[in-house]
Amino acid sequence: MSSFFIFVSFFLNFRRIIISLLFSFYTKFRLNNEFIINLFDKE
């Protein structure tokens, strides 16, 4: 039973790490898109 709790906690931590990584990638990608759009708008 304890191994099950360890697995659940590991899974929750893993999911949280993946969500944070995805969020950071998404914000960087969005910032890059805005930067590119601004570059094209200047011309």
PATORFI-680109 format. One record per atom (N, C-alpha, C): residue number from 1; residue in one letter; atom name; x negated, y, z. Coordinates in nm, 4 decimals. Example, Ala and Ser with C-alpha at 12.3 -4.5 7.8 and 13.67 -1.06 7.14 Angstrom:
<pts>
> resi/resn/name/px/py/pz
> 1/A/N/-1.3190/-0.5690/0.7800
> 1/A/CA/-1.2300/-0.4500/0.7800
> 1/A/C/-1.3200/-0.3300/0.7800
> 2/S/N/-1.2850/-0.2250/0.7080
> 2/S/CA/-1.3670/-0.1060/0.7140
> 2/S/C/-1.2900/0.0030/0.7870
</pts>
This chain:
<pts>
> resi/resn/name/px/py/pz
> 1/M/N/-0.0833/-0.1204/0.0000
> 1/M/CA/0.0000/0.0000/0.0000
> 1/M/C/-0.0866/0.1253/0.0000
> 2/S/N/-0.1963/0.1218/0.0705
> 2/S/CA/-0.2828/0.2398/0.0743
> 2/S/C/-0.3442/0.2664/-0.0632
> 3/S/N/-0.3753/0.1599/-0.1363
> 3/S/CA/-0.4310/0.1794/-0.2709
> 3/S/C/-0.3293/0.2489/-0.3608
> 4/F/N/-0.2020/0.2203/-0.3377
> 4/F/CA/-0.0980/0.2856/-0.4176
> 4/F/C/-0.0971/0.4357/-0.3902
> 5/F/N/-0.1088/0.4740/-0.2629
> 5/F/CA/-0.1114/0.6165/-0.2302
> 5/F/C/-0.2357/0.6829/-0.2886
> 6/I/N/-0.3461/0.6119/-0.2863
> 6/I/CA/-0.4693/0.6667/-0.3441
> 6/I/C/-0.4515/0.6878/-0.4938
> 7/F/N/-0.3881/0.5920/-0.5582
> 7/F/CA/-0.3651/0.6045/-0.7022
> 7/F/C/-0.2724/0.7217/-0.7322
> 8/V/N/-0.1674/0.7365/-0.6526
> 8/V/CA/-0.0721/0.8465/-0.6749
> 8/V/C/-0.1411/0.9812/-0.6545
> 9/S/N/-0.2187/0.9935/-0.5490
> 9/S/CA/-0.2878/1.1203/-0.5242
> 9/S/C/-0.3887/1.1493/-0.6357
> 10/F/N/-0.4579/1.0456/-0.6812
> 10/F/CA/-0.5528/1.0639/-0.7911
> 10/F/C/-0.4803/1.1092/-0.9175
> 11/F/N/-0.3657/1.0472/-0.9447
> 11/F/CA/-0.2888/1.0833/-1.0639
> 11/F/C/-0.2397/1.2274/-1.0554
> 12/L/N/-0.1927/1.2690/-0.9388
> 12/L/CA/-0.1431/1.4064/-0.9229
> 12/L/C/-0.2576/1.5059/-0.9406
> 13/N/N/-0.3728/1.4760/-0.8820
> 13/N/CA/-0.4875/1.5656/-0.8975
> 13/N/C/-0.5320/1.5716/-1.0430
> 14/F/N/-0.5325/1.4567/-1.1087
> 14/F/CA/-0.5729/1.4517/-1.2487
> 14/F/C/-0.4775/1.5346/-1.3344
> 15/R/N/-0.3475/1.5210/-1.3080
> 15/R/CA/-0.2487/1.5974/-1.3845
> 15/R/C/-0.2664/1.7471/-1.3603
> 16/R/N/-0.2925/1.7848/-1.2370
> 16/R/CA/-0.3122/1.9268/-1.2060
> 16/R/C/-0.4350/1.9811/-1.2787
> 17/I/N/-0.5422/1.9025/-1.2827
> 17/I/CA/-0.6637/1.9467/-1.3525
> 17/I/C/-0.6358/1.9623/-1.5015
> 18/I/N/-0.5639/1.8675/-1.5597
> 18/I/CA/-0.5331/1.8762/-1.7028
> 18/I/C/-0.4458/1.9977/-1.7316
> 19/I/N/-0.3493/2.0238/-1.6449
> 19/I/CA/-0.2611/2.1399/-1.6657
> 19/I/C/-0.3419/2.2690/-1.6577
> 20/S/N/-0.4320/2.2779/-1.5611
> 20/S/CA/-0.5128/2.3993/-1.5493
> 20/S/C/-0.6043/2.4153/-1.6702
> 21/L/N/-0.6622/2.3049/-1.7189
> 21/L/CA/-0.7471/2.3127/-1.8377
> 21/L/C/-0.6665/2.3567/-1.9593
> 22/L/N/-0.5483/2.2992/-1.9758
> 22/L/CA/-0.4642/2.3375/-2.0894
> 22/L/C/-0.4258/2.4845/-2.0801
> 23/F/N/-0.3957/2.5301/-1.9603
> 23/F/CA/-0.3569/2.6699/-1.9438
> 23/F/C/-0.4729/2.7629/-1.9783
> 24/S/N/-0.5939/2.7275/-1.9341
> 24/S/CA/-0.7099/2.8117/-1.9651
> 24/S/C/-0.7375/2.8122/-2.1153
> 25/F/N/-0.7280/2.6954/-2.1799
> 25/F/CA/-0.7476/2.6905/-2.3247
> 25/F/C/-0.6410/2.7722/-2.3964
> 26/Y/N/-0.5168/2.7641/-2.3472
> 26/Y/CA/-0.4077/2.8372/-2.4111
> 26/Y/C/-0.4301/2.9877/-2.4006
> 27/T/N/-0.4719/3.0359/-2.2842
> 27/T/CA/-0.4948/3.1794/-2.2684
> 27/T/C/-0.6114/3.2247/-2.3566
> 28/K/N/-0.7185/3.1461/-2.3627
> 28/K/CA/-0.8315/3.1834/-2.4488
> 28/K/C/-0.7888/3.1858/-2.5952
> 29/F/N/-0.7126/3.0854/-2.6357
> 29/F/CA/-0.6675/3.0790/-2.7745
> 29/F/C/-0.5770/3.1973/-2.8073
> 30/R/N/-0.4890/3.2328/-2.7154
> 30/R/CA/-0.3981/3.3449/-2.7387
> 30/R/C/-0.4767/3.4760/-2.7468
> 31/L/N/-0.5745/3.4926/-2.6597
> 31/L/CA/-0.6561/3.6140/-2.6638
> 31/L/C/-0.7323/3.6214/-2.7959
> 32/N/N/-0.7853/3.5098/-2.8418
> 32/N/CA/-0.8564/3.5091/-2.9698
> 32/N/C/-0.7615/3.5426/-3.0839
> 33/N/N/-0.6403/3.4922/-3.0789
> 33/N/CA/-0.5434/3.5230/-3.1839
> 33/N/C/-0.5104/3.6715/-3.1857
> 34/E/N/-0.4924/3.7306/-3.0684
> 34/E/CA/-0.4631/3.8738/-3.0629
> 34/E/C/-0.5814/3.9536/-3.1169
> 35/F/N/-0.7019/3.9096/-3.0853
> 35/F/CA/-0.8207/3.9789/-3.1347
> 35/F/C/-0.8273/3.9722/-3.2872
> 36/I/N/-0.8016/3.8556/-3.3433
> 36/I/CA/-0.8043/3.8393/-3.4895
> 36/I/C/-0.6942/3.9233/-3.5540
> 37/I/N/-0.5771/3.9230/-3.4934
> 37/I/CA/-0.4666/4.0021/-3.5493
> 37/I/C/-0.5024/4.1508/-3.5462
> 38/N/N/-0.5646/4.1959/-3.4396
> 38/N/CA/-0.6052/4.3364/-3.4319
> 38/N/C/-0.7090/4.3684/-3.5390
> 39/L/N/-0.7997/4.2760/-3.5648
> 39/L/CA/-0.9001/4.2993/-3.6686
> 39/L/C/-0.8328/4.3141/-3.8048
> 40/F/N/-0.7348/4.2292/-3.8325
> 40/F/CA/-0.6676/4.2372/-3.9622
> 40/F/C/-0.5791/4.3610/-3.9713
> 41/D/N/-0.5266/4.4049/-3.8597
> 41/D/CA/-0.4400/4.5228/-3.8617
> 41/D/C/-0.5203/4.6498/-3.8904
> 42/K/N/-0.6472/4.6491/-3.8553
> 42/K/CA/-0.7272/4.7705/-3.8750
> 42/K/C/-0.7483/4.7987/-4.0235
> 43/E/N/-0.7516/4.6945/-4.1038
> 43/E/CA/-0.7794/4.7167/-4.2460
> 43/E/C/-0.6577/4.7710/-4.3198
</pts>
